[in-house]
């Protein structure tokens, strides 16, 4: 007797054996189904969750940091604590000269709650003074037009890039109001671009609700002189900016006579550290997902082994008769193993299909049309087949010992078994 995929009688026998005890077969199959589904959903879900967190960094140069001056918290060189100070353009140049490892050092200026007007329409938002290198650190979605360039800076031009929410409020029904004028604080600016947030976190406020003008124009109009609200910097690809932050802080502190150990005198926003924490977190999540999935898998495999033991025990006399009429040991092994493999394949495929449906629903719900990037709640075909193959291999191994036991049953002993 040889088992082949074309032997209909053998398939009928496998089905009859598995259906002899429907409850036991169902519970064992459900264990396999749930083990495969859990492992598949956890691996696909972990990837989607990681993409959702990384969505916050879309448009950011992740090797980036920012500095904001704050009140001092320690006395130093005759100055009392609580002193107010501000960084300036000299600090920007000093950082550029002292740290060639930095790809860009960008001063930023902002004014909040400004009234932005066009005709009878108005919007209350943020005004940002930016340089062209601003996009090396925080790249917005540029829907129409262009961003601020060097010519705008040198000529202190009255031009503006407005956020998409600002544009929608001031110019209802107009898709790209390029060349139109907006009034900010009594000064008119010509619109050169429409932009919006690419990231879900804002390092310098929401671009959707802001008006960006050249920093040179901002400083002149607002009487800033050389003062700077915020300095952003990004390191070159081979450099870890987290290692530079304390050194940069020390350089700025020394120039402004601030105690070297004063942690409160400056707010430091380290995007690189945040990104590394996300990477570390999801390395752990991936390991946890595989641990939970494999634990569930192991439970299903044990179930296969148990049902094979029971099947062999129940069919002792039948196996003895087969041996007596000439069945070879190999035929007995193949027959018993095939029953476990069929159960594993059917339940495993059902688990993969169920996990695929669940991940597809999660993918749809977490990726609205306006999402800044895609969260991949999905499982590759290769991963699905690998999970199924692992189950089949382990399921076969689990059924191997009962199969060997069946092979060793002697016909005389089997016929006398009750």
RACORVEN-V383200 format. One record per backbone hydrogen bond with DSSP energy under -1.0 kcal/mol. CO is the residue of the C=O (numbers start at 1). NH is the residue of the N-H. If there is no record, write none. Layout:
co=CO nh=NH
co=CO nh=NH
//
This chain:
co=4 nh=7
co=6 nh=8
co=7 nh=11
co=8 nh=12
co=9 nh=13
co=10 nh=14
co=11 nh=15
co=12 nh=16
co=13 nh=17
co=14 nh=18
co=15 nh=19
co=21 nh=25
co=22 nh=26
co=23 nh=27
co=24 nh=28
co=25 nh=29
co=26 nh=30
co=27 nh=31
co=28 nh=32
co=29 nh=33
co=30 nh=34
co=31 nh=35
co=32 nh=36
co=33 nh=37
co=34 nh=38
co=35 nh=39
co=36 nh=40
co=37 nh=41
co=38 nh=42
co=39 nh=43
co=40 nh=44
co=41 nh=45
co=42 nh=46
co=43 nh=47
co=44 nh=48
co=45 nh=49
co=46 nh=50
co=47 nh=51
co=48 nh=52
co=49 nh=53
co=50 nh=54
co=51 nh=55
co=53 nh=56
co=54 nh=57
co=55 nh=58
co=57 nh=60
co=59 nh=139
co=62 nh=64
co=63 nh=235
co=64 nh=271
co=64 nh=272
co=65 nh=233
co=66 nh=269
co=67 nh=231
co=68 nh=267
co=72 nh=82
co=76 nh=79
co=79 nh=76
co=83 nh=72
co=87 nh=228
co=88 nh=92
co=89 nh=93
co=90 nh=94
co=91 nh=95
co=92 nh=96
co=93 nh=97
co=94 nh=98
co=95 nh=99
co=99 nh=102
co=101 nh=236
co=104 nh=234
co=106 nh=232
co=108 nh=230
co=109 nh=129
co=111 nh=127
co=114 nh=125
co=116 nh=123
co=117 nh=183
co=118 nh=121
co=121 nh=118
co=123 nh=116
co=125 nh=114
co=126 nh=211
co=127 nh=111
co=128 nh=213
co=129 nh=109
co=130 nh=215
co=131 nh=134
co=132 nh=135
co=133 nh=136
co=134 nh=137
co=134 nh=138
co=137 nh=61
co=141 nh=196
co=144 nh=194
co=149 nh=153
co=150 nh=154
co=151 nh=155
co=152 nh=157
co=157 nh=159
co=158 nh=190
co=160 nh=192
co=161 nh=212
co=162 nh=195
co=163 nh=167
co=164 nh=168
co=165 nh=169
co=166 nh=170
co=167 nh=171
co=171 nh=174
co=176 nh=178
co=177 nh=180
co=180 nh=191
co=182 nh=189
co=183 nh=117
co=184 nh=187
co=187 nh=184
co=189 nh=182
co=190 nh=160
co=191 nh=179
co=192 nh=146
co=193 nh=162
co=194 nh=143
co=194 nh=144
co=195 nh=164
co=196 nh=141
co=207 nh=210
co=208 nh=165
co=208 nh=166
co=209 nh=126
co=210 nh=163
co=211 nh=128
co=212 nh=161
co=213 nh=130
co=214 nh=218
co=215 nh=219
co=216 nh=220
co=217 nh=221
co=218 nh=222
co=219 nh=224
co=224 nh=227
co=226 nh=89
co=230 nh=108
co=231 nh=67
co=232 nh=106
co=233 nh=65
co=234 nh=103
co=234 nh=104
co=236 nh=239
co=240 nh=243
co=241 nh=245
co=244 nh=248
co=245 nh=249
co=246 nh=250
co=247 nh=251
co=248 nh=252
co=249 nh=253
co=250 nh=254
co=251 nh=255
co=252 nh=256
co=253 nh=258
co=259 nh=262
co=261 nh=263
co=265 nh=70
co=267 nh=68
co=269 nh=66
co=270 nh=274
co=271 nh=275
co=272 nh=276
co=273 nh=277
co=274 nh=278
co=275 nh=279
co=276 nh=280
co=277 nh=281
co=278 nh=282
co=279 nh=283
co=280 nh=284
co=281 nh=285
co=282 nh=286
co=283 nh=287
co=284 nh=288
co=285 nh=289
co=286 nh=290
co=287 nh=291
co=288 nh=292
co=289 nh=293
co=290 nh=294
co=291 nh=295
co=292 nh=296
co=293 nh=297
co=294 nh=298
co=295 nh=299
co=296 nh=300
co=297 nh=301
co=298 nh=302
co=299 nh=303
co=300 nh=304
co=301 nh=305
co=302 nh=306
co=303 nh=307
co=304 nh=308
co=305 nh=309
co=306 nh=310
co=307 nh=311
co=308 nh=312
co=309 nh=313
co=310 nh=314
co=311 nh=315
co=313 nh=316
co=315 nh=319
co=316 nh=320
co=317 nh=321
co=318 nh=322
co=319 nh=323
co=320 nh=324
co=321 nh=325
co=322 nh=327
co=323 nh=326
co=328 nh=332
co=329 nh=333
co=330 nh=334
co=331 nh=335
co=332 nh=336
co=333 nh=337
co=334 nh=338
co=335 nh=339
co=336 nh=340
co=337 nh=341
co=338 nh=342
co=339 nh=343
co=340 nh=344
co=341 nh=345
co=342 nh=346
co=343 nh=347
co=344 nh=348
co=345 nh=349
co=346 nh=350
co=347 nh=351
co=348 nh=352
co=349 nh=353
co=350 nh=354
co=351 nh=355
co=352 nh=356
co=353 nh=357
co=354 nh=358
co=355 nh=359
co=356 nh=360
co=357 nh=361
co=358 nh=362
co=359 nh=363
co=360 nh=364
co=361 nh=365
co=362 nh=366
co=368 nh=371
co=375 nh=377
co=376 nh=378
co=380 nh=384
co=381 nh=385
co=382 nh=386
co=383 nh=387
co=384 nh=388
co=385 nh=389
co=386 nh=390
co=387 nh=391
co=388 nh=392
co=389 nh=393
co=390 nh=394
co=391 nh=395
co=392 nh=396
co=393 nh=397
co=394 nh=398
co=395 nh=399
co=399 nh=403
co=400 nh=404
co=401 nh=405
co=402 nh=406
co=403 nh=407
co=404 nh=408
co=406 nh=409
co=410 nh=414
co=411 nh=415
co=412 nh=416
//
